[in-house]
Structures are given as structure tokens and as C-alpha cells.
Amino acid sequence: MKFEALKELDSGYIAGTYSRYALGVSKAEGHRLFDCGGRELIDFSSGIGVASVGYGNPIWAEAVKSQIDRLAHISNYYYTEPMARLAEGLCRRTGMKKVFFGNSGAEANEGAIKTARKYMSDNYPGRRDTILTLTGSFHGRTIATLAATGQDSLHKNFGPFPEGFVYAEANNIKDLREKLTSRVGAIMLECIQGEGGVIPLTKEFADEIAAICRENDVLLLADEIQTGMGRTGKFLCLEHYGLSPDVVTLAKGLAGGLPIGAVLFGEKTEKVLGAGDHGSTFGGNPVCCAGGCAVLEILSEGFLAEVAQKGEYLKEKLLALPGITGVSGRGMMLGAELKDGLVNTEIVAACLKKGVVVITAKHKLRFLPPLTMTTEEMDEGLAVLKSCLE
């Protein structure tokens, strides 16, 4: 289909919840997209960190195709091997104890919120009912996860919101302590705030949160939706901080391009939710879980070491470009600060015209390339970015 016809069809029938760029994607291979006319583009976004092992990765594709031929869906009233295997793999890689599967990051964070609420109700009835989150955070677009999100701009028009959330300023220990009332029973955080501008927590701030949780039986909920599954050079970003969470949420790159979300429970929380407390019709879908098992196979320790190295390479190259004044983030999750006068959305549009896909985070350019992208491909895309910045 030609792009103009696709654009007209889209606008005629799809709700206008996205401000789309002028790109219609017809297929993808490796680390490249192809538009409706067959033009090739280098992709530094991987579908916002979802196509983590590249488009059509042969190990992933074989696992998914094979599972489709055997079993595409069945109710969670029954057992399936892909779901059990993926849960086993995640627990072995993270040290967590049990897993619940849903379909998205927002659903995973809903599960984490419900788990925290139930833990507080079971252990501190009438005394604890509040979850502390951080300003600048993003935890999803459902009503509860929006309430947990510490960005006022996203709260407009959708109230009233569920009660039981309080926000502390990220990386401000004084404000954290002031917001920590006796009613707080859980702290929810992203080690790097992705949608908030690719802002990492400081080690000092993370250590303070860890101490608070340890000393007060406050649950630590780690949102690893964007930072997990090797994105930062470790399987989970919290490994860089030495954090021991009670709940971890995963999605995005977990199944390499298929819709999935997961809630991982530690020792304190593995038995909090019982039969009937939570559920998901499509959660644990056999095809998605088969894709997740393939991703786990690919994310070896050696592979993660390469991600860290390539992330350092990309950061160094970005810092050398004209118009970029700083780079935040870790591994292959980076945000580039632009000098005054440059507008990130204009740079993104210019790059698209020249065959490179970059995305934004607040006022920055954001880079979430497939973890399998080579340095040669990075150089090719960065040459285009340089021409647009100039």
C-alpha cells in the first residue's frame, strides 16, 4: 500500500491517540525498517526497546513459528510448557521466586501495585495503604498506573484517581525522608527514568531507598519495563545498584517483539497473591512465552558484556557530534541533550527523511537500538544524525 493511502486509511478508522511521524513501515529485517516504498532505514528505537534482539532474529523466529504450529493459545486453567520454562528462566536469572504473566508493562505494574496493596492489607491492616513513587516516573497509562506516575502533565482530564500514592523528588534524599510517612508500605521506582528523560537514579539515592525498605519492612517495587532484559548491559538495571527488590516488573524486550508483561516476586511477596486474586486471559500466551525463552537464550553473560561495550561506544560517538551537549543513561539506553536552539522533534523528522529512526524523551533524543546492532551500523546511522544536527 502506498503511504498516502495508508495514512488516509489510518486516520479514517484509528483513534487519534498518537502524533505520528511521516513513516509507514511495511517490514523490518535485522536492525532496519522498510517503508511503503521499499526505502531502508536504520532503527535506533527498536519499537521503543521492544525488538531487543533485532527484527526476525533466527533463533527467536524459529521458536515462535514452531510454537504457533503446536499451540497458539489456551486458558490459564491448564498448564503449558513455554510459560513454565520462561518463568523458570526468569527466576534463575534474577533470583526471584515466582512469576505472573500479563500482556504489557502497564499490566505488570498493575500487578505490582495490587501485590503491594495486598501485602499491606495482610500485614498492616488499617495502618499502611500508601505507595511512594518518584517525580518524573512513568509506570503506565491505566488509571492506577497513571496515578503511580509522577508527572502532573499526564494526570490532566482523567481524574479522580485511586488514592494511596505519594511522590518524592527523584535523587532528593531529604524530600524522600519527608514523604516517608508511617502509612508508606512500598516504594516503586525506575533505576533509569525512561519516559521522564533518560534520568538515572544516583547510587546514593538508591542506597537510601534500599536502607529504608530493609529497616521498615517497606516493599521495593522495581519497574524494569524499559531498563530490563539486558538493555543497560546487565540483565536487570538494578544490578548496577546492588538492589534486592521484592517485586520486579518486565515487558518491552521480554519476548523480542510480542506482547507480554511479567511480575516477578521475591521471598516476601511470592505467596501474597492466591487463587482468584489476579488473572489475565492472554497472560502466559504460549507463542509469546516461546519468544521470551528464545530471548533468554540469546542474552548470555557474554552477550550482555557486548551490550555494555557497545553502549559505551555509542555514548562516546554521540558526545562527539555537533549540537549534543551531554548524554545520560547506561548501556544501550541513552538520552542525548541538545544545545539551545535545536528541537528534538525537528531532528527526528529530519533523520527520518534521510533514513534513520530516532525517538525522543522529554527534550532529548533517545536511543534504544536493538541490542544486536553492530558498531558499523551505529556509525552509519550516526553519520546521518550528524548531517541533520549540522
QUIRAGI-V235912 format. One record per run of one state. SS is the DSSP state (hx for helix, st for strand, lp for the rest). FROM is the first residue (numbers start at 1). TO is the last residue. If there is no record, write none. Layout:
SS:FROM:TO ; SS:FROM:TO
This chain:
lp:1:2 ; hx:3:13 ; lp:14:24 ; st:25:30 ; lp:31:31 ; st:32:35 ; lp:36:39 ; st:40:43 ; lp:44:45 ; hx:46:49 ; lp:50:54 ; st:55:55 ; lp:56:57 ; hx:58:70 ; lp:71:80 ; hx:81:94 ; lp:95:97 ; st:98:102 ; lp:103:104 ; hx:105:123 ; lp:124:129 ; st:130:135 ; lp:136:142 ; hx:143:148 ; lp:149:149 ; st:150:150 ; lp:151:151 ; hx:152:154 ; lp:155:164 ; st:165:168 ; lp:169:172 ; hx:173:179 ; lp:180:183 ; st:184:189 ; lp:190:191 ; st:192:193 ; lp:194:198 ; st:199:200 ; lp:201:202 ; hx:203:216 ; lp:217:218 ; st:219:223 ; lp:224:236 ; hx:237:240 ; lp:241:246 ; st:247:250 ; lp:251:251 ; hx:252:255 ; lp:256:260 ; st:261:265 ; lp:266:285 ; hx:286:298 ; lp:299:300 ; hx:301:319 ; lp:320:323 ; st:324:330 ; lp:331:332 ; st:333:338 ; lp:339:343 ; hx:344:353 ; lp:354:355 ; st:356:357 ; lp:358:358 ; st:359:361 ; lp:362:363 ; st:364:367 ; lp:368:374 ; hx:375:389 ; lp:390:390
